[in-house]
Amino acid sequence: MNVSLAKDLSVYQVVMGVQVPPKPLSLSPATLLSLVRAQIDLLIEQQIVATLWVKLPPEKIWQSELARYQSSVGASSLIYTCQIDEPGKGEDEGAGEAGEENTPLSSSSPSSSSSSSSLSLSHHVPVHISSDSQMRRENFLMVLSPQFCSLILAHRPLKKHKNKTSGKVNTNKNQPLLIINTVEGRVIQQVLDGIEKAITPESSPIPVDFICPTSPEGALMNQLFAKQLLRQDEINRQIITVRTTKLQQQNQELQNKEQLKDEYLKNVCQELRTPLTHMKTALSLLNSPNLKPPQRQRYLQMLNTQCDQQNSLITGLLELVQLERNLEGTALESVRLSEIVPGVVSTYQPLAQEKGIMLAYTVPTELPSIRCVSGGLRQIVINLLHNSIKFTPNGGEVWVRARIQGDYVQLEFRDTGIGIAESEISKIFDRFYRVRTAATEDYGGAGLGLTIVQQLLVRCGGSISVRSKLYEGSTFTVQLPSVSDTPKAIAIENE
């Protein structure tokens, strides 16, 4: 059987056009689901063989109710399923797309490709509706039987509500639905007549002599109300469970954040206390009346070193706080490595020469651009290059190399420095963490540089990895997403 609606039809407008129409209630999609389930429960329990006219969302949670009814009642039932015919799509595909796009409901359950997928094809009649039909915003279940007739109708209002406070228009598809649930024969008959008038002459004939009973039996109504209460209670319990779980997760996240905040504050206080303790010790020693000039000079140098350490720590903290506060809202910009790396390397050449370190870089200019926050790439290069030189003894070597690696630009910092113990590699990106070495030299630093590098890379969609062996050197490899750009066939190499 092939049925199509020639005229545009809105079931909601038909219902509201009857004399003294039923009053629609503003309810949630969950309440609509409970009403549909209660209706199916009643039909199954009373074994009422009925003709159903339906337009429900394509999700499995809805279609399974129709399959449950048909499998219980058997071959005597007949289901007319209204489905939107999308332009350029097949019958089944169009039905699925229409339900997904225009339904006023939402569900996390997997969608079925067609409402007929779970129903007996011999007793399922698709009713084709044009893609611009007003039914796009409607869902309904109409039951037609000599014993019992009913209509459950949901309409999503098209009107957009403007928020008086923000001035923004609310177009949220999860807004409450206008739902009508009625057993009045005059209303249901009006809808049935409207559908019959809208059917195209070419369609297969459908029964037109059905007359809805004025009202169902009182016993059936009592049973229906009881089932609606049970189904609504079931839905409410599910909603409460979901909300409780969500609140528990949010509460746990808040507790975790508070714990991290407390740990962070504890670490900050400890880091600030250490140089202050050293400075206080040096000052007390400077007050000794028997202090010799070489000793005085050593204590003054200690004060100077600890002041630098304190300044480095405070600067790093302020930089990290500002970065964490503004990073998410900072826009990404396109930048080339050949525009950043050479300048940073030239800045560190004097320091490398002073330590007798061979510093070299290779950054081909034909490499594609990458996207990073403003100034972020320069900051990444500075921090990683500074560490490579700082932890490389006199006479060592440091290389910076860039190359294309699939969809990424790879930037590598390799040195012949003191290296990192395998047990410490997983900790080096933690706040305030400084590599412990057996050497007596104090490398200083706030232990925040690698933390800042990692935060910048996460925002840019990049990553960083480390290979290192104690006393043999380290290699830090940065991966940055590439952006297609006009290539240049020149390479920069400075050794």
N, C-alpha and C positions, 0 to 999 in steps of 0.2 A: 504494500500500500504506500502511495506517495501523496503527502499532504503538504500544501504550501499556503501561506497567508498572503493574499494579494494586497490587502489594505493594511496600512499602518494601524497597529492596535496597542493600546495601553490598558492592561487589565485594571490597573489602579484607577485610571480615569473612568472606566466603565463602572467600577464599584462606587466611586464617589458621585457618579451621575444618577444613581437610583434615588428615589424619594426617601428621605431620612436615611442617609447612608450610615453605616457603622463607623464609629469613631476610631481612627488609627491611633496606635500607641507608639511612643518613641522607645524602642527596645534595642537590645544588643543582638548581634549575630548569634551569640551563644543561646539566647532565649529562643530565637527562631529555630535553631537546631533541636532544642528540647521539645518544641511544639510539634515539629515534623516527626520526631521519634515517638512521641506519645500517640500521635495519630496512627502511625504504622502499628504500634503495639495493640491498639484497640482493634484495628482491622484484622490482625493476625489472631488475636484471642477470640474474637467473635466469628472468625472465618467468613468475613464479609467479602464477597466477590464483587469488585467494583471496577469501574473504568476510571483511570487516573489521567488527569491532564497536569503535566509538570514542566516547570522550568527551574532547575536547581543548579547550583555550581557544579563544575565537572569533577571536583575533588572526590576522592574515594570515600571519604567520611559521609558524604551526602548520597552518592550513588549506591552505596552498600545498603542504605535503607530501602530503596526500591527493589534491589535484588533480594533482600530479606523478605519483603512482602510477597514477591512473585514466587519465590521458592516455597513459601508456606502455603499460599492459596492455590498455586498450581496454574494450569493452562487456561483457566476460566477468566483470568483477569486480562485487561488490555490497558497498555500504558502509552499515551500520546506524549512524546517528549519534544518540547519546543527547543529549537537550536538555531543560532544565528549563522547564516551563510556568509562567510567572509569572502570578499572578492579575491579570485585567483587561488582559492583553496578548495580541496576536496570536501566532500560531505562530512566525513568524520573529523578531519583536521579542523575544519571551520567551526564545528561544534565545540571542540575543546578550546580553541582560541577565544571564541566569543565568551564562553563562560568565564574564562580566566580574566578577560579584560573588563567586562561590564558588570560582573557580579558585585553586589554590595557587600559581599562577605569575604572573609579570608580564612585560610586554613593552612596549617603546616603539613597536612597530609599530602602524599604524592598525588598529582593529577592523573586522571585517566584520560586517554586520548579521545574517548567518546563515551557518552552516557550509555550507549548500547553495549559497551564492552562487557558488563557484568549482567546484562539482562538477556532473556530468551528472545532471539531475533524474530521469531514467529509471532510473538505477542507484544512487540515493541514497535511503535509507529513513530518515526521521526516527522516532526512538523517544521518545515523550513520557514525561517523568518528573514526578512531583508536586513542587511548589515546596518542600516540607519533606523531600524525600528525603535520605538519608544520602550520596547520590552528589554532593551539592553540594561536598563536600570531596575529591572524587576525580577523577582523570583517568586514562584508560587507552587502550591500543591492543591489541586482540586479533586475531591473524591465524589464520584457519582454512583450511587447505588439506591435501589428502592428502600433499603433499610436505613441508609445513613448518607447524608451529603454534607460536605464541609469545604471550606476554602481557607487556606493560610496564604497570605500575600505579604510580601516585603517589597518596599519601594525605597530607593535611595534618592533623597531630594537633590535636585540639580542646583538649587539656590546656594550661592556661596555666602557664608557669614563673615562679616568683617569684624575683627577684634577691635573693640573701642579703645583699648589700652595701647596696643602696638600698631594699630592701623593696618595689620596684615590680613589678607583674605584666607580664611580657613577652607582648604580643599581636601581635608583629611578623609580618605575613603573609609576609615574606621569610625566615622561619626555614627550616632544611633540611627537605626532604620525606622521608617514608618511601617508598622506591622498591623495587619487586619486579620483577625481570626474569627470566623463567623460560620454558623450553621443555618443561617436564614435562607430558606428556599428561594425567596424572591431575588436576593442578591446573587446567589449562585446561578440561578436560571438566567439572569441578565448577562452574566459573564459568559455562560455557555452559548447563549444566543449571539453575543458579540463575536465569539470565536467562529461560530458557524457562518456568520455573514461575511467574515473576512477571508474565508477559504476560497481559493481560486476555483473557477469552474472546471479546470483541467484535472484537479485533484481527484483522487479516489473518493467515492462517497463515504460519509461517516453517518452513524445513527443520528437522526435529528428529532426523533419522536420521544426522547427522554424528558420526563417532567419531574422536577425536583420535589420531594415531599416538603410540606410547609415547615416542619420541624421534626427532629429525631425523637425517639422515645426517651423518656426521662431516665430510664435505667442506663441507656447508652451514654447519655450526657454525664451522669454521675461517675460512670467508669472512666470516661474521657477526662474529666476534671481530676480524678484521682491519679491517673497516669501522667497528666501534665505536671502535677505537683511532684511526683516521684522523679520524673525526668528533669525537671528544673532543679530539684534538690541535688541530683547527680551532677548536673552541669555546674552548679554552685560549688560543690565539693571539689570538682576538678579545678575550677578557677582559683579557689582558695589554696589548693595544693600548689598550683603553679606560682601564685603570688607569694606564698610563704617561702617556697624554694628560692625565688628571686630575691626576696628580702634577706634571707639568710646568706645568700651569695654576696649581696651588697654589703651586709654587715661584716662578713668575713673580709671583704676587700678593704673596708674602712679600718678594721682592726689591723690588717697587714700594713696599710699605709701609716697608721699611727705608730706601729712597731718600727717600721723603717725610719719614720721621722725621729723617733726617740733614739734609735741607733745612730742616725746621722748626726743628731745634735751631740750625742755622747762622743762620737769620733771628732767632731769639730772642736769641742772643748779640750779633748785630750791633745789634739794637734796644736792648738794655740798655747796650751800650758807648757809643752816641752821646750820651745825656744825661750819662753819667759823664765823658766827655771834655770836654763843655762845662762841667761843674761843676768839674773839675780846673783848667781854664783860668781860670775866674773866681776860684777860690781863689788861684792863683798871682799873678794880677793884684792881688788885694786885699793882698798882702804888699808891694807896691811902696811905698817910703817917700815918694815924691813924689805919691801918689795924692790927687786933689782930691775934695771931698765929692760933687759931682755924678757923678763917675766911680765912686766907691765905691757910691753908691746904684744906679747902673746895673748894676754887677756883682752886687750883692746881689739885685737884681730878676732877673738872669739865673739866679742860683742857685735862687731861689724857683720860677721858671718850669720849670727843668730837674728840680727835685725833684717838682713836680706832674706833669711828663711821665713821670718814672720811676714814680711812684705809679700813674698811669693805666695804664701799660703792665703793671705787675705785677698790678694788679687785673683788667685785661682778660684776662691770661693765665690767672690762677687761675679766672676765671669761665668761660673757654672750655674749660679742661681739665675742670672739674667738669661742664660741660654735655655734653661729648662722652662722658664716662664714664657719666653717668646718663640721658642722653636717651632711649635705646632702651627702657629699662625703666620710664620715667615714664608714668603713665596720663594719658589725655586727659580734660579736663573741659569741660562746656558753659559758655560765657560769652557775654555780650552786649556788643557794641561800645559801646553807650550807657552801660554801667556802668564802662567803662575810659577811653575817649578823653577825655570832659570833664574828669575829674580830672587826667589828665596835661597837657592843654592849660592848665588853670588854674595848674598848677605852673610852666609856662614863660611865662605871661603877663608877670610882672615882668621877665624877661630880654628878652622881645620889646619891651616898652615902653621899656626902657633903651636899646635900639638903634633905637628908632623904627620898629619893624617891626609892620605890621598882621597880627595872628594871628587867624584865624577857623576855625571848624569847623562842619560840618553832619553830624549822625549821627541819622537817624530811628530812633526807638525801636521802630518796627514791623519793623525788620530782624530776620530770624531769628538765632538764636544760632549760634555757631561752636564747633568743638571745638579746644582747644589745650592744651598742657601747662600745669600750674599756674604762674601768673605769667608765662607765655610771651607772651601778648598784650600785657600791660603793657610787657614788655621790648622787644617789637617796636616799639610806638608810641613809647616813650622814645627808642630809638636813631634812628629815622627822623625824628622831630620835632626832636631835638637837632641832627642834621646839617643839616636844612633851615634852622634858625635860625642855626647857626654859620656856614654858607656863604652866608648872605644879608646883603648890606651894609646899613648904616643906611638907613632909609627904605624898605626893601623890603616884600614881602608874602609870607605863608605861609598856605596853605589846607590843611585836612584835611577830606576828604569821604568819606562811605560810602554805598554803594548796593547793591542786589541785582543780580547779573549771572548769570542762569541758575541753576545749582546752587551758585553761589559768592556770598559777600559780598565786595565790592570796596572796599578802603580806599586812598584816594589821598592822597599828600603832594606838594603842588605849591608851588614857591617861585620867586622872581625873583632867585635867587642867582647866583653866579659861573659855574655850569654845569660840565659835564664834557666834555672833548674826546672826540670819537667814538672815537679810538684807545684811550682809557682805560676806556670803559664796560665792556668785557669783563673788566677786571682789578679792578674796585672791590670785588668780593666775596672777593678773595684775602686771606689773612692778612697783616697788617702793611702792606697797600698803602694809601698815602695819595695823594689827588689832587694832582698837581703843577700849580701855577698860576704865572702870571708875576708875581703880586702879591707884595709883600715881606712881607705879614702872615703870621705863623706860626700856622696853625690848630691845631697840636698834635694830640693824640689818639693812640691806640695803633694805629689801623688795624685794629681787630678788631670794631667795632660791626656792620658789614654782614655779616661772616662769621657772627657770632652770630645775626643776623636770619635769614639763609639757612638755618642749621642748624635753627632753631626751626620755620621754615615747612616744611621737608622732613618733619620729624617730624609736623607737623599735617596733612600732605597738601596744603599750599598752595604758592604760588609768588610770585615777585616779578619785576617787569620795570621797566626804566628808559628814560625818554626825556629827552634833555638836549641843550642847545645852549650852546656856550661863551659866557659873559657874558650869557645870556638866561634862565637858570634850568633847573631839573630837575623831573621828575615821577616819583616812585616809586609804582608800583601794586602793591598786595598783593592776592592772591586767596586767600580762605579758604573751605573747604568749609562750606556752611550746614547747620544742623540744624533740622528742623521744630520750631516752638515756638508758643506762643500769642501772636499779634501784639498790639501796642499802637499805637493810631492817634494818636500824638503825636510831634512832631518837635522836636529841640533845635537851636537855631541861636544862635550867639554871635559877634558881630562887634564 
